[in-house]
Amino acid sequence: MNQALRHWQRHFKLGLLSTGVGLLALCRAVGAATSSDVIINEFSQGSSGAKEWVEILVVTDNLNLQNHKLIDGNGSLSITLAGSGFASLRAGTLIVVYNGGDVDGTIVSDLSYNPTGGDYRLEVSSLNNSGSFAVTRTAGWSGTTGAFANGSSTDVPQLVDAQGTTFYSFPRTPTPNSAKFSAYSGGNTGDATLATNWTADAASSSATPGAPNPAGSNTSWITSLRSGTATRIHDIQGAAHLSPKNNQAVSNIPGIVTALRSNGFYLQDPTSDSDPATSEGIFVYTGSTPTVSVGSSLQVSGTVSEYVSGGSTSGNLSTTEIITPTITTLSTGNALPAATVIGSGGRIPPNLIIEDDATATGNVNTSGVFDPASDGIDFYESLEGMRVQINNAVVVGPTNSSGEIAVLGDNGSNASGRTLRGGIAIGATDFNPERLILSPSLVSNPPKLNVADRFNASIVGIVDYSSGNFKILNTAALPSVTVGGLTQESTALVGSTKQLTVAAFNLENFNTAAGSRIQTLASYIAKNLKAPDILSIEEIQDNSGPTDDGVVDASQTLAALTSAITSAGGPAYQYRQIDPINDQDGGQPGGNIRQVLLFNPARISFIDRPGGGSTVATTAATGSGGPQLTYSPGRIDPTNTAFSTSRKPLAGEFLFNGQHLFVIANHLNSKGGDTALFGAAQPPVLNSQPQRVSQATVINSFVSSILALDSQASIVVLGDLNDFEFSQPLLTLKGTTLTNLIEKVAANDRYTYIYEGNSQAIDHILVSPYLSTKAEIDIVHVDSEFVNQASDHEAVVARFTFP
């Protein structure tokens, strides 16, 4: 099946099945072996006690069989493996337990067990009551009386765990007749429960107890167990992003089902290899609703595949899977493997580095060192498909439209860059790999939470990857929450006779159909922002909103907004703007978004200089009173390719108490097209950045042209710049002349947007040298931290005090 088709199928088959976690019965006891760990491999039926023996095969490495028993079906035999040597047995070991009270020339006691030297054979007499391989006989096999009834359908050898539960019985009925034996011919534990996989009766004298059976695949299977080539999930996952067994067939992979999706299930090996770099979990892709249940012990055969969500060109990491599976159920109702704690008391995730050692190829799949201890992208890869637990989770990104919630474990105690209000902010070299994304892929109806809310109990889920992020798929409904109590802020920066306030606010695809958002945003402007004298608003759509009908006029949209502001107690704002050419400025198709300058005419005057248009460039010119714009409002170099399919800067002139002011409203091109923080390309490829650098170069040059005419000119450059204060576009825009006021805000309060739990500043106000000494700055947190948002941005307010 091609990758694109599988991606389409997954989109519509996203796992919505309940895992049933918490409803398990008949849980496997701690320290008890199961039929996936050990089986009977051969059974000889004697005559008057002679040649009566049972051969036991150890499948799981380092298995503890101490205090496990061999019994028969009628209570006449009970042999306990009591010695300390039975506490740690290597995979491929064959234990022959025989009737030591009778003569059998084919068997001689052999307790010289040395698997390191190639000796995997133990021949233990029922009468051996001392030493490392001592047994305790409480019934049977003390003389010439046999334990098993010849040809019986019920009196068969059985294995009993240390808690007294029978977990394996010889499956053939009836048993071999007198002086006959039967051998298992299969190559996995699941088939050992089927009578058809056992050879028909043969003479006991022809058996070779303590050796692999020549029939079927038994010999090659046991040889692989002994040589360490038996494949486990950690072998498939490997210490890398790509499986060392990609595109290879694998057989009899053991594990416990931990969670179900609509097109497969997660399988985890309860026996770890103790290497934290190799995951013990994997997704088994069935392509349709799986028929297994959570807690089932399985053996899975199939082909290893690396699945890339979104397709091979998406830039996403792949997830390792087993596809086209053949599934054998060994038992049901088993306890699930213990969840690995992410955080204190478990594995603490890196809190600074996502990836820092990829080579020039820039792809973690093929370069760099796999280092889960220091690199976040490797840390989560090493847990892919596994059950994990997050304790004391605190929300750092509100529930998004997909129901995902960004959190930190341990109340954020191991995190860096915490914000004043409970989030986590990015830095120039820190994009917070400690963030965890909770996804409702397995359990729907997540709670709607705000930043600083805290979960009251631990969260258990499966580590998965999609859409550029590792995610925790919680396997039960999320626990109750203690509300963090965040409230919306209001600025303290208000205007006065000598103080002017200027703000930038992205209203997120604002149109006349915005409903209650219109009133909410108007209230923010009038009350929380305290009615700035000048306000640059971004993402104002045309009168028909996202309908792509050729309309570009936004007069009705702006009338709805300004009227609502007045109704909310704000001023009767006037505005200036220039309609874009239809579908030329990017944004939501048909919306024709643009920047608009609102101003309070009771406080400030707009200087109109007619002639500006969609494709007409305004420039700096010498006027009677100093520099002026040729057109106000006017667009800055609108035909420059730097602004192709992007918003064009809007410039205007204002007059406040005799102070001449140039204001440039901006909305630089988005970061769409950049690869993900946790994508395959490392460091992430910033495909969108060159255009923003070009745009910043044009705007900085325009500012310089005004300052060349008057070095004391008052210039404000503001808006949604779609990048961070330390990014190359912002550094280019600043140049050597502008000051970014956002840098005056404390680092733990410096954010205007939250993306995937990362608080970050992408809305800015920059000013010319004359204004930099007169400026105050405030970020007003009213939206980004809350699940109910009127916009996805915060507003930035500046105040300038003039003589």
VOVOLO-714327 format. One line per 10 residues: number of its first residue (from 0); their letters; for each residue x, y, z of C-alpha. Coordinates in steps of 0.2 Angstrom, whole numbers. Layout:
BEGIN
NUM) a) X:Y:Z; ...
//
This chain:
BEGIN
0) mnqalrhwqr) 0:0:0; 8:17:-5; 12:29:9; -1:43:3; -15:30:3; -11:24:21; -10:42:26; -27:45:19; -34:30:28; -27:35:45
10) hfklgllstg) -34:52:43; -51:44:43; -48:30:54; -40:39:69; -41:28:84; -57:31:93; -58:14:102; -58:13:121; -43:4:128; -52:-3:143
20) vgllalcrav) -38:2:154; -43:-1:172; -55:-15:168; -43:-29:167; -47:-45:176; -36:-60:179; -20:-49:180; -4:-58:178; 5:-59:195; 22:-51:197
30) gaatssdvii) 36:-63:195; 25:-76:187; 30:-84:170; 18:-86:157; 16:-97:141; 25:-84:131; 40:-86:143; 41:-105:145; 33:-120:137; 34:-139:137
40) nefsqgssga) 44:-144:122; 44:-163:123; 35:-177:133; 40:-195:135; 27:-207:142; 35:-221:151; 31:-239:155; 31:-243:174; 40:-227:177; 54:-230:165
50) kewveilvvt) 58:-217:152; 45:-205:159; 51:-187:158; 46:-169:153; 57:-157:143; 54:-138:147; 60:-125:135; 65:-107:142; 60:-94:129; 62:-77:138
60) dnlnlqnhkl) 80:-73:143; 85:-71:161; 69:-80:166; 65:-84:184; 57:-101:186; 61:-103:205; 46:-110:214; 37:-115:198; 31:-132:197; 28:-147:185
70) idgngslsit) 12:-157:189; 1:-169:181; -17:-169:177; -23:-180:192; -13:-174:207; -1:-188:207; 15:-178:202; 21:-162:210; 39:-156:207; 44:-139:212
80) lagsgfaslr) 60:-131:204; 67:-125:221; 85:-121:219; 93:-104:216; 99:-109:199; 82:-109:192; 80:-90:196; 90:-84:181; 89:-95:166; 95:-91:148
90) agtlivvyng) 83:-91:133; 85:-108:124; 88:-118:140; 81:-136:140; 76:-143:157; 73:-161:157; 64:-167:173; 64:-186:174; 58:-199:186; 74:-202:196
100) gdvdgtivsd) 66:-217:205; 67:-228:190; 81:-234:178; 82:-225:161; 98:-227:152; 95:-213:140; 95:-200:154; 109:-196:166; 109:-182:178; 117:-166:171
110) lsynptggdy) 118:-151:182; 134:-143:174; 124:-129:166; 135:-116:157; 126:-107:143; 141:-95:142; 151:-110:136; 137:-116:125; 129:-128:138; 110:-125:138
120) rlevsslnns) 106:-142:145; 99:-147:162; 94:-165:166; 86:-165:184; 81:-180:193; 65:-179:203; 75:-185:218; 88:-171:217; 85:-162:233; 101:-152:235
130) gsfavtrtag) 112:-139:226; 108:-125:214; 96:-135:204; 87:-144:219; 69:-149:217; 56:-152:230; 46:-167:226; 29:-168:235; 21:-181:225; 26:-195:212
140) wsgttgafan) 41:-200:204; 50:-209:218; 50:-227:211; 44:-237:197; 26:-230:197; 23:-218:183; 14:-201:185; 5:-200:168; -9:-212:163; -5:-220:146
150) gsstdvpqlv) -16:-213:132; -25:-202:144; -34:-186:138; -33:-177:154; -18:-184:164; -5:-172:155; 10:-163:161; 7:-145:166; 17:-130:172; 11:-120:187
160) daqgttfysf) 18:-103:191; 25:-97:208; 7:-91:213; 0:-108:210; -9:-104:193; -7:-117:179; -2:-107:164; 3:-121:151; -3:-139:148; 3:-152:136
170) prtptpnsak) -10:-150:122; -11:-167:114; -25:-178:118; -23:-192:121; -5:-192:128; 7:-204:120; 5:-222:124; 17:-233:134; 36:-230:129; 31:-217:117
180) fsaysggntg) 35:-198:116; 29:-183:107; 39:-167:102; 34:-149:98; 38:-145:80; 35:-127:80; 45:-111:80; 36:-100:93; 27:-101:109; 10:-98:102
190) datlatnwta) 9:-113:91; 15:-124:106; -3:-123:113; -10:-132:97; -10:-151:97; -8:-151:78; 10:-144:80; 16:-160:90; 23:-175:82; 14:-192:82
200) daasssatpg) 19:-205:94; 37:-212:92; 47:-224:103; 55:-216:118; 71:-225:114; 73:-213:99; 71:-197:108; 86:-186:113; 80:-176:128; 89:-160:131
210) apnpagsnts) 92:-156:113; 81:-146:101; 68:-156:91; 73:-160:73; 55:-158:67; 48:-142:59; 57:-126:64; 60:-131:82; 79:-133:80; 82:-116:71
220) witslrsgta) 70:-107:83; 80:-114:99; 96:-110:90; 91:-92:88; 86:-91:106; 103:-96:111; 112:-86:99; 103:-70:104; 96:-68:87; 78:-70:93
230) trihdiqgaa) 70:-53:88; 62:-42:102; 54:-25:100; 69:-16:106; 79:-25:92; 67:-18:79; 67:0:87; 86:0:89; 95:15:96; 91:26:81
240) hlspknnqav) 76:35:72; 75:22:59; 74:4:63; 89:-7:59; 76:-20:52; 66:-8:41; 58:-18:27; 63:-34:34; 52:-48:40; 51:-52:58
250) snipgivtal) 43:-67:67; 36:-71:84; 38:-54:91; 32:-55:109; 23:-42:119; 7:-36:128; -6:-25:120; -7:-8:128; -19:2:118; -30:0:103
260) rsngfylqdp) -33:11:88; -46:9:74; -32:3:62; -20:-6:74; -13:-8:91; 2:-4:102; 12:-18:108; 25:-18:122; 38:-30:128; 37:-32:147
270) tsdsdpatse) 55:-38:147; 66:-24:144; 84:-25:138; 88:-11:151; 95:0:137; 86:17:138; 90:21:120; 79:7:113; 61:8:114; 51:-8:120
280) gifvytgstp) 35:-2:112; 29:-3:94; 13:0:83; 6:-15:74; -4:-9:59; -19:-20:55; -27:-8:43; -44:-11:51; -52:-13:68; -40:-25:78
290) tvsvgsslqv) -47:-40:85; -35:-41:100; -39:-34:117; -29:-23:129; -19:-35:141; -17:-49:128; -1:-57:127; 4:-59:108; 17:-65:96; 17:-55:80
300) sgtvseyvsg) 25:-59:64; 25:-47:49; 36:-34:40; 45:-19:49; 40:-2:41; 44:16:44; 27:26:42; 28:45:39; 12:54:43; 9:67:30
310) gstsgnlstt) 19:57:17; 37:57:12; 38:75:8; 31:82:24; 47:83:33; 40:73:48; 49:59:57; 43:41:54; 36:29:67; 42:11:67
320) eiitptittl) 28:-1:64; 24:-19:60; 13:-21:45; 4:-35:37; 4:-44:54; 1:-62:58; -5:-62:76; -5:-76:89; -14:-74:105; -6:-83:120
330) stgnalpaat) -16:-76:134; -28:-62:139; -30:-52:154; -12:-49:158; -6:-34:168; 1:-20:157; 20:-16:157; 24:-3:170; 23:15:163; 40:24:162
340) vigsggripp) 39:40:171; 44:55:161; 51:67:175; 56:65:192; 58:48:198; 59:42:180; 68:48:165; 69:67:165; 68:75:147; 81:87:141
350) nliieddata) 76:105:144; 87:114:132; 92:105:117; 81:97:104; 95:91:92; 113:99:92; 124:86:83; 116:83:66; 129:84:52; 128:94:36
360) tgnvntsgvf) 115:82:29; 103:90:42; 93:74:44; 92:65:61; 88:49:52; 105:48:43; 117:59:53; 122:64:71; 123:55:87; 108:46:94
370) dpasdgidfy) 109:54:112; 92:53:122; 101:59:137; 104:77:130; 94:78:114; 75:80:116; 71:72:98; 81:57:103; 73:56:120; 56:54:114
380) eslegmrvqi) 61:43:100; 68:31:113; 51:30:121; 41:28:104; 26:16:107; 29:14:125; 17:17:140; 23:33:150; 17:42:165; 17:61:168
390) nnavvvgptn) 15:67:186; 9:84:192; 6:90:174; 3:109:172; -4:116:156; 7:128:146; -4:129:130; -23:129:131; -33:115:123; -32:118:104
400) ssgeiavlgd) -45:115:91; -39:97:89; -41:94:108; -22:94:111; -15:101:127; 3:106:130; 9:102:147; 25:101:158; 27:87:171; 32:89:189
410) ngsnasgrtl) 23:106:190; 37:112:178; 51:110:191; 63:103:178; 58:116:165; 68:131:160; 60:148:154; 44:148:164; 33:163:162; 26:174:175
420) rggiaigatd) 9:167:172; 13:149:171; 18:145:153; 35:142:146; 44:154:134; 56:151:120; 74:158:120; 87:160:106; 94:143:110; 80:135:119
430) fnperlilsp) 64:129:111; 59:119:126; 60:100:122; 53:97:139; 35:101:133; 23:87:131; 8:87:120; -7:77:126; -17:70:111; -35:64:112
440) slvsnppkln) -32:51:98; -37:37:110; -49:45:122; -60:59:115; -68:74:124; -53:82:132; -56:95:145; -55:114:139; -40:121:149; -31:137:151
450) vadrfnasiv) -12:140:154; -8:137:173; -22:124:175; -15:108:184; -20:90:183; -24:82:200; -18:65:196; -5:56:185; -8:54:166; -4:38:158
460) givdyssgnf) -2:36:139; 7:30:124; 21:40:115; 17:43:97; 22:55:83; 11:65:71; 11:82:63; 29:86:68; 27:82:86; 29:68:98
470) kilntaalps) 13:66:108; 6:57:123; -10:48:118; -18:46:135; -26:29:137; -40:35:150; -50:50:152; -39:64:159; -40:67:177; -48:82:186
480) vtvggltqes) -40:99:186; -36:112:198; -40:129:189; -25:140:188; -35:156:190; -27:166:176; -37:182:173; -36:194:158; -24:209:159; -27:227:156
490) talvgstkql) -13:239:152; -8:253:163; -2:263:149; -15:277:145; -13:293:135; -13:310:142; -10:328:136; 9:324:133; 8:305:131; 3:296:116
500) tvaafnlenf) -2:277:115; 1:266:100; -3:248:99; -3:233:87; -16:219:88; -19:205:76; -38:201:75; -36:184:67; -46:184:51; -59:197:56
510) ntaagsriqt) -74:199:46; -93:204:48; -97:186:51; -86:185:67; -101:185:78; -98:188:96; -80:190:92; -83:207:86; -90:213:103; -76:204:112
520) lasyiaknlk) -62:211:102; -70:229:103; -71:227:122; -53:222:123; -48:238:113; -59:249:123; -56:242:140; -41:231:141; -30:241:129; -37:257:136
530) apdilsieei) -42:264:118; -24:267:111; -23:283:101; -16:274:86; -19:256:83; -12:245:70; -24:230:67; -20:215:56; -30:202:47; -44:213:43
540) qdnsgptddg) -54:204:29; -65:211:15; -84:213:17; -87:196:11; -75:188:22; -67:171:16; -79:170:1; -68:171:-14; -79:182:-25; -68:196:-31
550) vvdasqtlaa) -73:209:-17; -59:218:-9; -68:233:-1; -68:231:19; -78:247:23; -92:236:31; -80:226:40; -72:241:48; -89:249:51; -94:234:61
560) ltsaitsagg) -78:235:71; -77:254:75; -96:254:79; -93:240:92; -78:249:99; -89:264:102; -103:254:110; -90:246:121; -86:263:128; -71:267:117
570) payqyrqidp) -69:282:105; -76:285:88; -61:278:79; -57:283:61; -46:273:50; -35:273:35; -31:258:24; -28:253:6; -37:239:-2; -26:225:-9
580) indqdggqpg) -27:217:-26; -39:202:-25; -30:187:-19; -13:194:-20; -8:196:-1; -10:179:6; -19:174:21; -36:165:21; -41:162:3; -54:175:-3
590) gnirqvllfn) -52:185:13; -40:198:6; -33:202:23; -24:219:26; -17:230:40; -28:245:45; -23:261:55; -36:266:67; -34:282:76; -44:293:89
600) parisfidrp) -47:309:80; -51:318:97; -33:314:102; -23:314:86; -24:320:68; -20:310:52; -11:319:39; -19:314:22; -8:315:7; -19:307:-8
610) gggstvatta) -13:296:-22; -8:280:-13; -15:264:-20; -13:245:-21; 2:246:-32; 8:264:-29; 23:266:-18; 25:280:-6; 42:287:-3; 50:299:9
620) atgsggpqlt) 51:317:3; 57:334:9; 42:345:14; 41:362:21; 41:356:39; 54:342:36; 52:324:29; 35:318:23; 27:304:14; 23:307:-4
630) yspgridptn) 6:297:-1; -2:295:16; -8:282:18; 3:273:6; 11:256:3; 30:254:4; 37:246:-12; 21:236:-15; 27:228:-31; 44:222:-24
640) tafstsrkpl) 45:203:-25; 49:203:-6; 30:206:-4; 24:193:-17; 8:184:-10; 11:193:6; 4:209:15; 12:226:10; 17:238:23; 6:252:26
650) ageflfngqh) 13:269:31; 4:285:37; 8:302:45; 1:308:61; 1:324:71; 0:324:90; 2:341:99; 13:347:86; 23:331:86; 25:324:68
660) lfvianhlns) 24:305:68; 27:291:55; 18:275:58; 22:259:47; 9:245:50; 16:227:45; 11:209:44; 26:200:37; 24:183:28; 20:168:40
670) kggdtalfga) 31:154:45; 21:142:35; 33:130:26; 46:130:39; 50:112:45; 44:107:62; 55:108:78; 54:89:80; 55:86:61; 68:75:52
680) aqppvlnsqp) 77:90:46; 89:96:60; 91:110:63; 74:115:57; 74:122:39; 67:140:40; 60:140:22; 50:156:25; 63:166:33; 72:173:17
690) qrvsqatvin) 56:182:12; 54:190:29; 73:195:28; 69:203:11; 54:212:18; 63:218:33; 77:225:22; 64:235:12; 56:242:27; 73:246:36
700) sfvssilald) 78:255:20; 62:265:20; 65:270:38; 83:275:34; 77:286:19; 66:296:32; 80:297:45; 92:303:31; 81:318:29; 79:320:48
710) sqasivvlgd) 89:310:61; 76:315:74; 61:309:65; 48:300:75; 45:283:67; 35:268:74; 37:251:65; 24:239:72; 13:224:69; 13:205:67
720) lndfefsqpl) 31:202:61; 29:183:62; 46:180:70; 56:182:86; 66:196:93; 82:186:91; 78:180:73; 87:186:58; 72:195:51; 70:206:66
730) ltlkgttltn) 89:209:67; 88:215:49; 73:226:53; 82:234:68; 98:237:58; 108:250:68; 94:262:70; 78:255:77; 75:249:94; 64:234:97
740) liekvaandr) 54:239:112; 48:221:115; 66:218:121; 63:230:136; 49:217:142; 56:205:155; 60:188:147; 47:179:158; 33:190:151; 39:192:133
750) ytyiyegnsq) 26:183:123; 12:188:111; 7:170:105; 8:152:110; 11:139:98; 11:120:103; 14:126:121; 29:138:117; 26:156:122; 34:167:110
760) aidhilvspy) 35:185:104; 30:188:86; 21:205:88; 33:219:90; 34:238:91; 51:246:85; 55:264:85; 68:277:79; 81:284:90; 71:299:95
770) lstkaeidiv) 57:289:102; 67:275:110; 71:286:125; 53:291:127; 45:274:126; 36:262:138; 30:245:132; 17:233:138; 11:216:132; -8:214:137
780) hvdsefvnqa) -12:195:140; -30:193:135; -30:179:123; -16:167:119; -17:158:136; -35:155:136; -45:141:127; -59:153:123; -50:166:112; -56:181:102
790) sdheavvarf) -39:181:93; -24:170:94; -12:185:97; -10:197:111; -9:215:109; 7:226:112; 5:244:118; 18:257:119; 17:274:127; 28:289:122
800) tfp) 30:305:133; 34:321:123; 40:337:131
//
